[in-house]
């Protein structure tokens, strides 16, 4: 029988999930991340059931996300959702 493996969001349930180098995430992954942010839900890999996400999300990147969004290499709608509390180092 196939065992169900917990993904990153499930393992971080009730805590904080840190995503490093977000700019390198493929557009499909960015789309799924946007769904988690907007609707608070996700699906397991290969699953069809929506699960609720109770996760604090922290993302990091060295890339210029606004420039990447202008070029179409990063989702502008995801950038809008993430850009409310930015810390520049």
C-alpha positions, 0 to 999 in steps of 0.5 A: 500500500502507498503511504501518504507523505506529509508535504512542506505545508502539512509539516509546518502546520501551526508554525512557520514555513520558510521558502528560500530563493522563491524567485527560482520557483517554477510558475506552476509552483507559484500558482499553487503558492498563490492559492494557499495564500488566497484561499488557505488551502492546498492539495497533496501531490497526487491528491484531489482533496483540498486541505486547510493550511494554518501556516505562517509563510516567510519567503526569501530571495536575492532576485529583483522580484518586481523586475522578474514580474515585469518580464513575466518570469514571476507572477505579478499577482503573487508578488502583490500578495507577498509584498505587504511586509518586505525586509530589505537587507 
